[in-house]
Amino acid sequence: MNDSPTNPNRQATPRAGPVLETALYVAELERSIEFYGRVLGFLPASEPDSRMCALNITFGQVLLLFKKGASAHPTVTSYGVIPPNDGDGNLHAAFFIPGSDFEFWQDHLRRSAVDVESIVHWPAGGRSIYFRDPDHHCIELKTSHWNGRELDE
Protein backbone atom coordinates (compact mmCIF):
# COMPACT_ATOMS: atom_id res chain seq x y z
CA MET A 1 0.00 0.00 0.00
CA ASN A 2 1.26 3.46 -0.90
CA ASP A 3 1.41 5.71 2.17
CA SER A 4 1.65 8.97 0.25
CA PRO A 5 -0.63 11.80 1.43
CA THR A 6 -2.43 11.78 -1.94
CA ASN A 7 -3.44 8.11 -1.64
CA PRO A 8 -7.22 8.05 -0.88
CA ASN A 9 -6.87 4.58 0.73
CA ARG A 10 -4.35 5.77 3.32
CA GLN A 11 -5.45 5.25 6.90
CA ALA A 12 -4.90 8.36 8.97
CA THR A 13 -3.78 8.03 12.56
CA PRO A 14 -6.44 9.53 14.83
CA ARG A 15 -5.24 12.41 17.02
CA ALA A 16 -5.02 11.89 20.75
CA GLY A 17 -5.75 14.78 23.08
CA PRO A 18 -3.81 16.19 26.04
CA VAL A 19 -2.42 13.98 28.78
CA LEU A 20 -5.20 13.30 31.30
CA GLU A 21 -3.22 11.21 33.77
CA THR A 22 0.43 10.62 34.43
CA ALA A 23 1.78 8.33 37.13
CA LEU A 24 4.67 8.13 39.54
CA TYR A 25 5.43 5.11 41.70
CA VAL A 26 6.26 5.83 45.33
CA ALA A 27 7.45 3.94 48.39
CA GLU A 28 5.24 5.73 50.93
CA LEU A 29 1.91 6.98 49.57
CA GLU A 30 1.03 9.31 52.49
CA ARG A 31 4.49 10.93 52.41
CA SER A 32 4.14 11.67 48.68
CA ILE A 33 0.56 12.97 49.03
CA GLU A 34 1.81 15.40 51.69
CA PHE A 35 4.82 16.47 49.57
CA TYR A 36 2.83 17.18 46.39
CA GLY A 37 0.15 19.01 48.36
CA ARG A 38 2.64 21.15 50.30
CA VAL A 39 5.07 21.86 47.47
CA LEU A 40 2.89 21.99 44.34
CA GLY A 41 -0.59 22.48 45.78
CA PHE A 42 -1.92 19.25 44.23
CA LEU A 43 -4.85 18.07 46.35
CA PRO A 44 -6.44 14.61 46.27
CA ALA A 45 -9.06 14.17 43.55
CA SER A 46 -10.28 11.06 45.35
CA GLU A 47 -9.83 9.33 48.66
CA PRO A 48 -6.49 7.52 48.77
CA ASP A 49 -6.61 3.77 49.13
CA SER A 50 -3.86 1.27 49.87
CA ARG A 51 -2.90 1.15 46.17
CA MET A 52 -3.02 4.74 44.86
CA CYS A 53 -4.22 8.31 45.04
CA ALA A 54 -5.15 10.73 42.25
CA LEU A 55 -4.05 14.35 42.76
CA ASN A 56 -5.60 17.27 40.86
CA ILE A 57 -3.12 19.18 38.70
CA THR A 58 -5.54 21.30 36.65
CA PHE A 59 -9.11 20.75 35.54
CA GLY A 60 -9.10 17.40 33.74
CA GLN A 61 -5.50 16.47 34.60
CA VAL A 62 -4.35 14.30 37.49
CA LEU A 63 -1.10 12.96 38.85
CA LEU A 64 -1.56 9.35 39.93
CA LEU A 65 0.63 8.26 42.82
CA PHE A 66 0.85 4.47 42.94
CA LYS A 67 2.42 2.61 45.82
CA LYS A 68 5.29 0.64 44.26
CA GLY A 69 4.24 -2.94 43.56
CA ALA A 70 0.59 -2.43 44.61
CA SER A 71 -0.70 -2.42 41.02
CA ALA A 72 1.56 -5.09 39.53
CA HIS A 73 -1.48 -7.34 39.02
CA PRO A 74 -4.83 -6.54 37.37
CA THR A 75 -7.27 -4.62 39.55
CA VAL A 76 -10.79 -6.04 39.25
CA THR A 77 -13.57 -3.53 39.93
CA SER A 78 -17.34 -3.55 39.44
CA TYR A 79 -16.84 -1.32 36.37
CA GLY A 80 -14.07 -3.31 34.68
CA VAL A 81 -10.53 -4.63 34.96
CA ILE A 82 -7.66 -2.17 35.16
CA PRO A 83 -4.52 -3.68 33.60
CA PRO A 84 -1.43 -3.99 35.78
CA ASN A 85 1.15 -1.22 35.90
CA ASP A 86 4.22 -0.54 37.98
CA GLY A 87 7.42 1.40 37.70
CA ASP A 88 10.75 1.87 39.36
CA GLY A 89 13.73 4.14 39.11
CA ASN A 90 14.05 7.90 38.97
CA LEU A 91 11.23 9.05 36.70
CA HIS A 92 10.60 12.55 35.35
CA ALA A 93 7.52 14.78 35.31
CA ALA A 94 7.35 18.43 34.20
CA PHE A 95 4.69 21.01 35.07
CA PHE A 96 4.15 24.39 33.44
CA ILE A 97 4.62 27.60 35.41
CA PRO A 98 4.22 31.13 34.00
CA GLY A 99 7.50 32.89 33.36
CA SER A 100 6.45 35.78 35.60
CA ASP A 101 6.22 33.30 38.53
CA PHE A 102 9.71 31.82 38.10
CA GLU A 103 11.34 33.67 41.03
CA PHE A 104 8.24 33.15 43.19
CA TRP A 105 8.59 29.39 42.64
CA GLN A 106 12.28 29.47 43.53
CA ASP A 107 11.42 31.25 46.80
CA HIS A 108 8.51 28.90 47.50
CA LEU A 109 10.71 25.82 47.03
CA ARG A 110 13.34 27.31 49.35
CA ARG A 111 10.69 28.09 52.00
CA SER A 112 9.34 24.54 51.59
CA ALA A 113 12.81 23.09 52.31
CA VAL A 114 13.06 21.64 48.80
CA ASP A 115 16.58 21.59 47.37
CA VAL A 116 16.74 22.93 43.83
CA GLU A 117 19.02 20.62 41.88
CA SER A 118 19.37 22.72 38.74
CA ILE A 119 18.12 25.79 36.91
CA VAL A 120 18.23 25.72 33.11
CA HIS A 121 17.87 28.62 30.66
CA TRP A 122 16.74 27.08 27.36
CA PRO A 123 18.04 28.44 24.01
CA ALA A 124 14.53 29.38 22.84
CA GLY A 125 13.90 31.41 26.00
CA GLY A 126 12.14 29.15 28.50
CA ARG A 127 13.50 28.33 31.95
CA SER A 128 13.27 25.24 34.15
CA ILE A 129 13.66 24.51 37.84
CA TYR A 130 14.59 20.91 38.68
CA PHE A 131 14.21 19.25 42.09
CA ARG A 132 13.56 15.81 43.57
CA ASP A 133 10.51 14.41 45.33
CA PRO A 134 10.86 12.07 48.33
CA ASP A 135 11.31 9.08 45.97
CA HIS A 136 14.02 10.91 44.00
CA HIS A 137 11.83 11.43 40.92
CA CYS A 138 13.05 14.38 38.86
CA ILE A 139 10.38 17.10 38.98
CA GLU A 140 10.60 20.05 36.61
CA LEU A 141 8.78 23.38 36.67
CA LYS A 142 9.04 24.88 33.18
CA THR A 143 8.07 28.25 31.72
CA SER A 144 7.70 27.11 28.12
CA HIS A 145 6.41 24.33 25.92
CA TRP A 146 8.74 21.54 24.86
CA ASN A 147 11.06 23.70 22.77
CA GLY A 148 9.64 27.19 22.76
CA ARG A 149 9.78 30.66 24.10
CA GLU A 150 8.78 31.57 27.63
CA LEU A 151 5.04 31.90 28.30
CA ASP A 152 3.18 33.85 30.95
CA GLU A 153 -0.06 31.87 30.82
C-alpha positions in Angstrom: 0.0 0.0 0.0 1.3 3.5 -0.9 1.4 5.7 2.2 1.6 9.0 0.3 -0.6 11.8 1.4 -2.4 11.8 -1.9 -3.4 8.1 -1.6 -7.2 8.0 -0.9 -6.9 4.6 0.7 -4.4 5.8 3.3 -5.5 5.3 6.9 -4.9 8.4 9.0 -3.8 8.0 12.6 -6.4 9.5 14.8 -5.2 12.4 17.0 -5.0 11.9 20.8 -5.8 14.8 23.1 -3.8 16.2 26.0 -2.4 14.0 28.8 -5.2 13.3 31.3 -3.2 11.2 33.8 0.4 10.6 34.4 1.8 8.3 37.1 4.7 8.1 39.5 5.4 5.1 41.7 6.3 5.8 45.3 7.5 3.9 48.4 5.2 5.7 50.9 1.9 7.0 49.6 1.0 9.3 52.5 4.5 10.9 52.4 4.1 11.7 48.7 0.6 13.0 49.0 1.8 15.4 51.7 4.8 16.5 49.6 2.8 17.2 46.4 0.2 19.0 48.4 2.6 21.1 50.3 5.1 21.9 47.5 2.9 22.0 44.3 -0.6 22.5 45.8 -1.9 19.2 44.2 -4.8 18.1 46.3 -6.4 14.6 46.3 -9.1 14.2 43.6 -10.3 11.1 45.4 -9.8 9.3 48.7 -6.5 7.5 48.8 -6.6 3.8 49.1 -3.9 1.3 49.9 -2.9 1.2 46.2 -3.0 4.7 44.9 -4.2 8.3 45.0 -5.2 10.7 42.2 -4.0 14.3 42.8 -5.6 17.3 40.9 -3.1 19.2 38.7 -5.5 21.3 36.7 -9.1 20.7 35.5 -9.1 17.4 33.7 -5.5 16.5 34.6 -4.3 14.3 37.5 -1.1 13.0 38.9 -1.6 9.4 39.9 0.6 8.3 42.8 0.8 4.5 42.9 2.4 2.6 45.8 5.3 0.6 44.3 4.2 -2.9 43.6 0.6 -2.4 44.6 -0.7 -2.4 41.0 1.6 -5.1 39.5 -1.5 -7.3 39.0 -4.8 -6.5 37.4 -7.3 -4.6 39.6 -10.8 -6.0 39.3 -13.6 -3.5 39.9 -17.3 -3.6 39.4 -16.8 -1.3 36.4 -14.1 -3.3 34.7 -10.5 -4.6 35.0 -7.7 -2.2 35.2 -4.5 -3.7 33.6 -1.4 -4.0 35.8 1.2 -1.2 35.9 4.2 -0.5 38.0 7.4 1.4 37.7 10.7 1.9 39.4 13.7 4.1 39.1 14.1 7.9 39.0 11.2 9.0 36.7 10.6 12.6 35.3 7.5 14.8 35.3 7.4 18.4 34.2 4.7 21.0 35.1 4.1 24.4 33.4 4.6 27.6 35.4 4.2 31.1 34.0 7.5 32.9 33.4 6.4 35.8 35.6 6.2 33.3 38.5 9.7 31.8 38.1 11.3 33.7 41.0 8.2 33.2 43.2 8.6 29.4 42.6 12.3 29.5 43.5 11.4 31.3 46.8 8.5 28.9 47.5 10.7 25.8 47.0 13.3 27.3 49.4 10.7 28.1 52.0 9.3 24.5 51.6 12.8 23.1 52.3 13.1 21.6 48.8 16.6 21.6 47.4 16.7 22.9 43.8 19.0 20.6 41.9 19.4 22.7 38.7 18.1 25.8 36.9 18.2 25.7 33.1 17.9 28.6 30.7 16.7 27.1 27.4 18.0 28.4 24.0 14.5 29.4 22.8 13.9 31.4 26.0 12.1 29.1 28.5 13.5 28.3 32.0 13.3 25.2 34.1 13.7 24.5 37.8 14.6 20.9 38.7 14.2 19.3 42.1 13.6 15.8 43.6 10.5 14.4 45.3 10.9 12.1 48.3 11.3 9.1 46.0 14.0 10.9 44.0 11.8 11.4 40.9 13.1 14.4 38.9 10.4 17.1 39.0 10.6 20.0 36.6 8.8 23.4 36.7 9.0 24.9 33.2 8.1 28.2 31.7 7.7 27.1 28.1 6.4 24.3 25.9 8.7 21.5 24.9 11.1 23.7 22.8 9.6 27.2 22.8 9.8 30.7 24.1 8.8 31.6 27.6 5.0 31.9 28.3 3.2 33.9 31.0 -0.1 31.9 30.8 
